[in-house]
């Protein structure tokens, strides 16, 4: 590899923002979206991410898989699936989105979920394999009492505020 190409590879991989890196690789990314992914499948151009989406750390989005297991029978075997994450979705840390999956608008994928089937709009899914746990409206009804309205605070403000709250303001499992 020539030195310039090597430098560019290092730049995109480690110094560009995750959003710019994703776009550089061909991922279609909407507005007001945050992405923490640095590791993409070999076909990132098959991924479409909508507006106001939050994808947290260590999420994997897969666009293919399983080919090598059958290549003894069919040497050129390859199967792909496009992945779409619609507007206003949240994908929790360490989740895996499998080929061909669409995450419907306004849905929440719980941390650590393995999403093997498409998710209907306004749903909360979790587990392995991910299953529908409730609707977003149900989630809001159960959790609204824990809303501390800290969105938009600086890290220092949030820390001071959260440490000042009574334990009853926090979710307990």
Order of alpha helices (4+ residues) and beta strands (2+ residues): alpha-alpha-beta-beta-beta-beta-beta-alpha-beta-beta-beta-beta-beta-beta-beta-beta-alpha-alpha
